[in-house]
Amino acid sequence: MKDTFLTYDFNPDSTLNYFIQVPEKHTSHLKNFYTLLIDLAQTEDEIWQNIYHRTRAEIKSFINNTTFEHTVYYNLSNTELQKFTELYNTFAKKKNIRPAETQRLRAYHSAGILAVSFIKQDNAYLSVNFYRITTQRAANIYSFRPEQHGHKYSASHLGKAHRTLHWLDLKEFKKLDIQFYDFCGWYEGNENKELLNINAFKEQFTSNKVLEYTGVIYKNPVLRFLKNITK
């Protein structure tokens, strides 16, 4: 299995080839993938001013009026990775969405390109982000709000924490000279209200939408056959 992302180099030389957000559609096997990007070469003030004014106010309110911990882990232990993966899977089960791709997370972890960030208050995780980190992008592959706090906090407070986490994370990645903050997806349909709401959340931070391509190419003819008969 081979993962390829953010490159013009098209070389499906493995039995199973995953192409993730590549800039050109080399084959019909690749599907459109829209995402939103923030150019971290901008000044911090330029990035801040491009954020929706009410979102800026919520972030300011949370930072100025809350005692909290913000952490970005770049070198997680296996135990920490397991803990955060389980937190996400609990969230995913409740939301009736797919669980974390554990094999891919482990591969990113082994390659040293996985990061996990969080905001914590009173020893409870209010918001957590998973990232695939390269010099080109910090790609936000999972973003969620664990329910560890027993409904202690209002939806408004948790929303502020979630927005603040993205802001503090992108500031952190800017310091590392990463080129773009990638929200890693934008729903192009108009029927799924939950996905449209996620679009609206991301668009509070940027309107810079780009089209890329993602898909799987099976070099092995047996795998290609099995894929076709299971469609």
C-alpha positions as CSV (number, residue, x, y, z in Angstrom):
1,M,0.0,0.0,0.0
2,K,1.2,3.5,-0.9
3,D,-0.1,6.9,0.1
4,T,0.7,9.8,-2.2
5,F,-0.5,13.4,-1.5
6,L,0.1,17.0,-2.6
7,T,2.4,16.1,-5.5
8,Y,2.4,16.3,-9.3
9,D,4.4,13.0,-9.4
10,F,2.0,10.3,-10.6
11,N,3.6,6.9,-10.1
12,P,1.2,4.1,-9.0
13,D,4.0,1.6,-8.4
14,S,2.4,-0.3,-5.5
15,T,-0.3,-2.9,-5.4
16,L,-2.6,-0.5,-3.7
17,N,-2.1,3.2,-4.3
18,Y,-4.0,6.0,-2.4
19,F,-3.8,9.4,-4.0
20,I,-4.8,12.1,-1.5
21,Q,-5.5,15.7,-2.6
22,V,-3.2,15.6,-5.7
23,P,-3.4,18.7,-7.9
24,E,-4.1,17.0,-11.3
25,K,-6.7,14.4,-12.3
26,H,-4.4,11.9,-14.0
27,T,-7.0,9.2,-14.3
28,S,-10.8,8.8,-14.1
29,H,-10.2,6.7,-10.9
30,L,-9.6,10.0,-9.1
31,K,-12.5,11.9,-7.8
32,N,-13.0,15.7,-7.1
33,F,-12.0,16.8,-3.7
34,Y,-12.7,20.3,-2.6
35,T,-11.0,21.9,0.4
36,L,-10.4,25.3,2.0
37,L,-6.9,26.6,2.5
38,I,-5.4,29.4,4.6
39,D,-2.1,30.7,3.3
40,L,0.1,30.9,6.3
41,A,2.6,33.1,4.5
42,Q,0.2,36.0,5.3
43,T,0.8,38.0,8.4
44,E,-1.0,36.9,11.5
45,D,-3.1,40.1,11.4
46,E,-4.0,39.4,7.7
47,I,-5.2,35.9,8.6
48,W,-7.1,37.3,11.7
49,Q,-8.9,40.0,9.7
50,N,-10.1,37.5,7.1
51,I,-11.9,35.5,9.8
52,Y,-15.6,36.4,10.2
53,H,-16.0,39.2,12.7
54,R,-18.3,37.3,15.1
55,T,-16.0,34.3,15.1
56,R,-13.1,36.7,16.0
57,A,-15.3,38.0,18.9
58,E,-16.0,34.4,20.1
59,I,-12.3,33.5,20.0
60,K,-11.3,36.6,21.9
61,S,-14.0,36.0,24.5
62,F,-12.8,32.4,25.1
63,I,-9.2,33.4,25.4
64,N,-9.8,36.4,27.6
65,N,-12.3,34.8,30.0
66,T,-11.4,31.1,30.2
67,T,-8.6,29.3,32.0
68,F,-7.7,26.5,29.6
69,E,-4.8,24.4,28.3
70,H,-3.9,24.3,24.6
71,T,-1.4,21.6,23.5
72,V,-0.2,20.3,20.2
73,Y,1.4,16.8,20.3
74,Y,3.9,16.1,17.5
75,N,5.4,12.9,19.0
76,L,2.6,11.0,20.5
77,S,3.2,7.7,22.4
78,N,1.3,4.7,21.1
79,T,-0.8,4.9,24.3
80,E,-1.7,8.6,23.6
81,L,-2.6,7.8,20.0
82,Q,-4.8,5.0,21.1
83,K,-6.5,7.3,23.6
84,F,-7.3,10.0,21.1
85,T,-8.4,7.5,18.5
86,E,-10.9,6.0,21.0
87,L,-12.2,9.4,21.9
88,Y,-12.8,10.1,18.2
89,N,-14.4,6.7,17.7
90,T,-16.8,7.3,20.6
91,F,-17.8,10.6,19.0
92,A,-18.1,9.0,15.5
93,K,-20.4,6.3,16.9
94,K,-22.7,8.8,18.4
95,K,-22.8,10.9,15.2
96,N,-23.2,7.7,13.1
97,I,-20.2,8.4,10.9
98,R,-17.2,6.3,10.0
99,P,-14.6,5.6,12.8
100,A,-11.0,6.7,12.5
101,E,-8.9,5.0,9.8
102,T,-6.6,3.4,12.4
103,Q,-4.2,1.9,9.9
104,R,-3.6,5.2,8.2
105,L,-3.2,7.1,11.5
106,R,-0.6,4.5,12.6
107,A,1.2,4.9,9.3
108,Y,1.3,8.7,9.7
109,H,2.4,8.3,13.3
110,S,5.2,6.0,12.3
111,A,6.3,8.4,9.5
112,G,6.4,11.3,12.0
113,I,3.7,13.4,10.2
114,L,0.8,13.0,12.7
115,A,-0.1,15.7,15.2
116,V,-2.9,15.9,17.7
117,S,-4.0,19.2,19.3
118,F,-6.6,19.9,22.0
119,I,-8.1,22.4,24.3
120,K,-8.7,21.2,27.8
121,Q,-10.6,22.8,30.7
122,D,-10.9,21.4,34.2
123,N,-9.2,18.2,33.0
124,A,-11.8,17.6,30.3
125,Y,-11.1,17.7,26.5
126,L,-13.4,20.3,25.0
127,S,-12.1,20.1,21.4
128,V,-9.6,17.9,19.6
129,N,-7.9,18.0,16.1
130,F,-5.9,15.4,14.2
131,Y,-3.5,16.7,11.6
132,R,-1.3,15.3,8.8
133,I,1.7,17.6,9.0
134,T,4.1,18.3,6.1
135,T,6.1,21.4,5.1
136,Q,3.3,22.2,2.6
137,R,0.3,21.7,4.8
138,A,-1.2,21.1,8.2
139,A,-4.2,19.0,7.0
140,N,-7.0,18.8,9.6
141,I,-8.1,15.2,9.0
142,Y,-10.4,14.9,12.1
143,S,-11.9,17.6,14.2
144,F,-14.4,16.9,17.0
145,R,-15.7,17.7,20.5
146,P,-15.5,14.8,23.0
147,E,-18.3,14.6,25.5
148,Q,-16.1,14.1,28.6
149,H,-17.6,16.9,30.6
150,G,-21.0,15.6,31.5
151,H,-22.8,18.5,29.8
152,K,-21.1,20.9,32.2
153,Y,-20.5,23.4,29.5
154,S,-23.0,25.1,27.2
155,A,-23.0,24.6,23.4
156,S,-22.0,28.2,23.0
157,H,-18.9,27.6,25.3
158,L,-17.9,24.5,23.4
159,G,-18.3,26.2,20.1
160,K,-16.0,29.0,21.2
161,A,-13.5,26.4,22.3
162,H,-13.7,24.7,19.0
163,R,-13.1,27.9,17.0
164,T,-10.3,28.9,19.4
165,L,-8.5,25.6,18.9
166,H,-8.4,26.1,15.1
167,W,-7.1,29.7,15.6
168,L,-4.4,28.6,18.1
169,D,-3.4,25.7,15.9
170,L,-2.9,27.7,12.7
171,K,-0.8,30.2,14.7
172,E,1.3,27.3,15.9
173,F,1.8,25.9,12.4
174,K,2.6,29.4,11.0
175,K,5.5,29.5,13.4
176,L,6.8,26.3,11.9
177,D,6.8,27.8,8.4
178,I,4.1,25.4,7.1
179,Q,2.7,26.8,3.9
180,F,-1.0,26.2,4.3
181,Y,-3.6,25.3,6.9
182,D,-5.9,22.8,5.2
183,F,-9.5,22.2,6.4
184,C,-9.3,18.9,4.5
185,G,-12.7,18.9,2.8
186,W,-15.6,21.0,1.6
187,Y,-19.0,19.4,0.8
188,E,-20.0,20.3,-2.8
189,G,-23.6,19.1,-2.4
190,N,-26.7,21.0,-1.2
191,E,-28.8,18.3,0.6
192,N,-26.9,17.1,3.7
193,K,-27.6,19.8,6.3
194,E,-25.0,18.6,8.7
195,L,-22.2,18.8,6.1
196,L,-23.5,22.2,5.0
197,N,-23.2,23.3,8.6
198,I,-19.6,22.0,8.6
199,N,-18.9,24.0,5.4
200,A,-20.3,27.1,7.1
201,F,-18.0,26.6,10.1
202,K,-14.9,26.3,7.9
203,E,-16.0,29.3,5.8
204,Q,-15.8,31.5,9.0
205,F,-12.0,31.2,8.6
206,T,-11.5,31.4,4.9
207,S,-13.2,31.5,1.5
208,N,-10.2,30.2,-0.4
209,K,-11.7,27.0,-2.0
210,V,-9.5,24.8,-4.2
211,L,-10.2,21.7,-6.2
212,E,-7.9,18.7,-5.9
213,Y,-8.3,14.9,-6.6
214,T,-8.4,11.8,-4.4
215,G,-8.8,8.2,-5.1
216,V,-7.5,4.6,-5.1
217,I,-5.6,2.9,-8.0
218,Y,-5.2,-0.8,-7.9
219,K,-2.2,-2.0,-9.9
220,N,-2.9,-5.7,-9.2
221,P,-5.5,-6.9,-11.8
222,V,-7.1,-9.2,-9.2
223,L,-7.7,-6.3,-6.8
224,R,-9.1,-4.3,-9.7
225,F,-11.6,-7.1,-10.5
226,L,-12.7,-7.4,-6.9
227,K,-13.2,-3.7,-6.7
228,N,-15.4,-3.7,-9.8
229,I,-17.6,-6.6,-8.7
230,T,-18.2,-5.0,-5.3
231,K,-19.4,-1.6,-6.6
